[in-house]
């Protein structure tokens, strides 16, 4: 396993390659700076869907489709 510094470097190289391939342009330095800051593992809080919330959301979705 790579050290944290090297892992961040590898992640940024991969991100730069991906963005370049998908858009045809190199990402600017501000984009890479923000990616470097956000490259550490972060805890994500996922929404919890209960049966009651699923039932209340269904009529709203079908009304939008009509």
C-alpha distances in whole Angstrom, upper triangle without the diagonal:
4,7,9,11,10,8,12,13,12,13,17,17,17,19,21,22,22,25,26,27,28,31,31,31,28,27,29,27,28,26,23,24,24,21,19,21,20,16,15,15,19,21,24,27,28,32,34,36,39,42,44,42,42,46,46,44,46,49,48,46,49,51,49,49,53
4,6,8,6,6,9,10,9,11,14,14,15,17,19,20,21,23,24,25,27,29,29,29,26,25,26,24,25,24,20,21,22,19,16,18,18,14,14,15,19,21,24,27,29,33,34,37,40,43,45,43,43,47,47,45,46,50,48,46,49,51,49,49,53
4,5,5,6,9,10,11,12,14,15,16,18,20,21,22,24,26,27,28,30,31,29,26,25,26,23,24,23,20,19,20,18,15,16,17,14,12,14,17,20,23,27,29,32,34,37,40,44,45,43,43,47,47,45,47,50,49,47,50,52,50,50,54
4,6,5,6,9,10,10,12,14,15,16,18,20,21,22,24,26,27,28,29,27,24,22,23,21,21,20,17,16,17,15,12,13,13,10,9,11,14,17,20,24,26,30,32,35,38,41,43,40,41,44,45,42,44,48,46,44,47,49,47,48,51
4,5,5,6,9,10,11,13,14,15,17,19,20,21,23,25,26,27,27,26,22,21,21,18,19,18,15,14,16,14,10,12,13,11,10,13,16,20,22,26,28,32,34,37,41,44,45,43,43,47,47,44,46,49,47,46,49,51,48,49,53
4,5,5,6,9,10,11,12,14,15,17,18,20,21,23,24,26,26,24,21,20,21,19,20,19,15,16,17,15,12,14,15,12,12,15,18,21,24,27,29,33,35,38,41,44,46,44,43,47,47,45,47,50,48,46,49,51,48,49,52
4,5,5,6,9,10,11,12,14,15,16,18,20,21,22,24,25,24,21,19,21,19,20,18,15,15,16,13,11,13,13,9,10,12,15,18,20,24,26,29,32,34,38,41,43,40,40,44,44,41,43,46,44,42,46,47,45,45,49
4,5,5,6,9,10,10,12,14,15,16,18,20,21,22,23,21,18,16,17,15,16,15,11,12,12,9,7,10,10,7,8,11,14,17,19,23,25,28,31,34,37,40,42,39,39,43,43,40,42,45,43,41,44,46,43,44,48
4,5,5,6,9,10,11,12,14,15,16,18,20,21,21,20,16,15,16,14,16,15,11,12,13,11,8,12,13,10,12,14,17,21,23,26,28,31,34,37,40,43,45,42,42,46,45,43,44,47,45,43,46,48,45,46,49
4,5,5,6,9,10,11,12,14,15,17,18,20,20,19,16,16,17,16,18,16,13,14,15,12,11,14,14,11,13,15,18,21,22,26,27,31,33,36,39,42,44,41,41,44,45,42,43,46,44,42,45,47,44,44,48
4,5,5,6,9,10,10,12,14,15,16,18,19,18,15,14,16,15,16,14,11,12,13,9,9,12,11,8,10,12,15,18,19,23,24,27,30,32,36,39,40,37,37,41,41,38,40,43,40,38,41,43,40,41,44
4,5,5,6,8,10,10,12,14,15,16,17,15,12,11,12,11,13,10,7,10,11,7,7,11,11,8,12,14,16,20,21,24,25,29,32,34,38,41,42,39,39,42,42,39,41,43,41,39,42,44,41,41,45
4,5,5,6,9,10,10,12,14,15,15,14,11,11,13,13,15,13,10,12,14,11,11,14,14,12,15,17,20,23,24,27,28,32,34,37,40,43,44,41,41,44,44,41,43,45,43,41,44,45,42,42,46
4,5,5,6,9,10,11,12,14,15,14,12,12,15,15,17,14,11,14,15,11,12,15,15,12,15,16,19,22,22,26,26,29,32,34,37,40,42,39,38,42,42,39,40,43,41,38,41,43,40,40,43
4,5,5,6,8,10,11,12,13,12,10,9,12,13,14,10,9,12,12,9,10,13,12,11,14,16,17,20,20,24,24,27,30,32,36,38,40,37,36,39,39,36,37,40,38,35,38,40,37,37,41
4,5,5,6,9,10,11,11,9,7,7,10,11,12,10,8,12,12,10,11,15,14,13,17,19,21,24,24,27,27,30,33,35,39,42,43,40,39,42,42,39,40,43,40,38,41,42,39,39,43
4,6,5,6,9,10,10,10,8,9,13,14,16,13,12,15,16,13,15,18,18,16,19,21,23,26,25,29,29,32,35,36,40,42,44,41,40,43,43,40,41,43,41,38,41,43,39,39,43
4,5,5,6,9,10,10,10,10,14,15,17,13,12,16,16,13,15,18,17,15,19,20,21,24,23,26,26,29,32,33,37,39,40,37,36,40,40,36,37,40,37,35,37,39,36,35,39
4,6,5,6,8,7,7,7,11,13,14,11,11,14,14,12,15,17,16,16,19,21,22,24,23,26,26,29,32,33,37,39,40,37,36,39,39,36,37,39,36,34,37,38,35,34,38
4,6,5,5,5,5,7,11,13,15,12,12,16,17,15,17,20,19,18,22,24,25,28,27,30,30,32,36,37,41,43,44,41,40,43,43,39,40,42,40,37,40,41,37,37,41
4,6,5,8,9,11,14,17,19,16,16,19,20,17,19,22,21,20,24,25,26,29,28,31,30,33,35,36,40,42,44,40,39,42,42,38,39,41,39,36,39,40,37,36,39
4,6,8,10,11,15,17,18,15,16,19,19,17,20,22,21,20,24,24,25,27,26,29,28,30,33,34,37,39,41,37,36,39,39,35,36,38,36,33,35,36,33,32,36
4,5,8,9,12,16,17,14,15,19,18,17,20,22,21,21,25,26,27,29,27,30,29,31,35,35,39,41,42,39,37,40,40,36,37,39,36,33,36,37,33,33,36
4,7,10,13,16,18,15,16,20,20,19,21,24,23,23,27,28,29,32,31,33,33,35,38,39,43,45,46,42,41,44,44,40,41,43,40,37,39,41,37,36,40
4,6,9,12,14,12,13,17,17,16,19,21,21,21,25,27,28,31,30,33,33,35,38,39,43,45,46,43,42,45,44,40,41,43,41,38,41,41,38,38,41
4,6,9,12,10,10,13,15,14,16,19,19,19,22,25,26,29,28,31,32,34,38,39,43,45,46,43,42,45,45,41,42,45,42,39,42,43,39,40,43
4,7,8,6,7,10,11,11,13,15,16,16,19,22,23,26,25,28,29,31,35,37,40,43,44,40,40,43,42,39,40,42,39,37,40,41,38,38,41
4,6,5,7,9,10,11,13,15,16,17,20,23,24,27,27,29,30,33,36,38,42,45,45,42,42,45,44,40,42,44,41,39,42,43,39,40,43
4,5,5,6,9,10,10,12,14,15,18,21,22,26,26,29,30,33,37,39,42,45,46,42,43,46,45,42,44,46,43,41,44,45,41,42,46
4,5,5,6,9,10,11,12,14,17,20,20,24,24,26,28,30,34,36,40,43,43,40,40,43,42,39,41,43,40,38,42,42,39,40,43
4,5,5,6,9,10,11,12,15,18,18,21,21,24,25,28,31,33,37,40,41,37,37,40,39,36,38,40,37,36,39,39,36,37,41
4,5,5,6,9,10,10,14,17,18,21,21,25,26,29,32,35,38,41,42,39,39,42,41,38,40,42,40,38,41,42,39,40,43
4,5,5,6,9,10,13,16,17,20,21,24,26,29,32,35,38,42,42,39,39,43,42,39,41,43,40,39,42,43,40,41,45
4,5,5,6,9,11,14,14,17,18,21,23,25,29,31,35,38,38,35,36,39,38,35,38,40,37,35,39,40,37,38,41
4,5,5,6,9,12,13,16,17,20,21,24,28,30,34,37,38,34,35,38,37,35,37,39,36,35,38,39,36,37,41
4,5,5,8,11,13,17,18,21,23,26,30,32,36,39,40,37,37,41,40,37,40,42,40,38,42,43,40,41,44
4,6,7,11,11,15,16,19,22,25,28,31,34,38,38,35,36,39,39,36,39,41,38,37,41,42,39,40,44
4,6,8,8,12,13,16,18,21,24,27,31,34,35,32,32,36,35,33,35,38,35,34,37,39,36,37,41
4,6,8,12,13,17,19,22,25,28,32,35,36,33,33,37,37,34,36,39,37,35,39,40,38,39,42
4,6,10,12,16,18,22,24,28,31,34,35,33,33,37,37,34,37,40,38,36,40,41,39,40,44
4,7,9,13,15,19,21,24,27,31,32,30,30,34,34,32,34,37,35,34,38,39,37,38,42
4,6,10,12,16,18,22,25,28,29,27,28,31,31,29,32,34,33,32,35,37,35,36,39
4,7,10,13,15,19,21,25,26,24,25,28,28,27,29,32,30,30,33,35,33,34,38
4,6,10,12,15,19,22,23,21,21,25,25,23,26,29,27,26,29,31,29,31,34
4,7,9,12,15,19,20,17,19,22,22,20,23,26,24,24,27,29,28,29,32
4,6,9,13,16,17,15,15,19,19,17,20,23,21,21,24,26,25,26,29
4,6,10,13,14,11,12,15,15,14,17,19,18,18,21,23,22,24,27
4,6,10,11,9,10,14,14,13,16,19,18,18,21,23,23,24,27
4,7,8,6,7,10,11,10,12,16,16,15,18,20,20,21,24
4,5,5,6,9,10,11,13,16,16,17,19,21,22,23,25
4,6,5,6,9,10,11,14,15,16,17,19,21,22,24
4,5,5,6,9,10,12,14,15,17,18,20,21,23
4,5,5,6,9,11,11,13,15,16,17,19,21
4,6,5,6,10,11,11,13,15,16,17,19
4,6,5,8,10,11,12,14,15,16,18
4,6,7,7,10,11,12,14,16,17
4,6,5,6,9,10,11,13,15
4,5,5,6,9,10,11,13
4,5,5,6,9,10,11
4,6,5,6,9,10
4,5,5,6,9
4,5,5,6
4,5,5
4,6
4
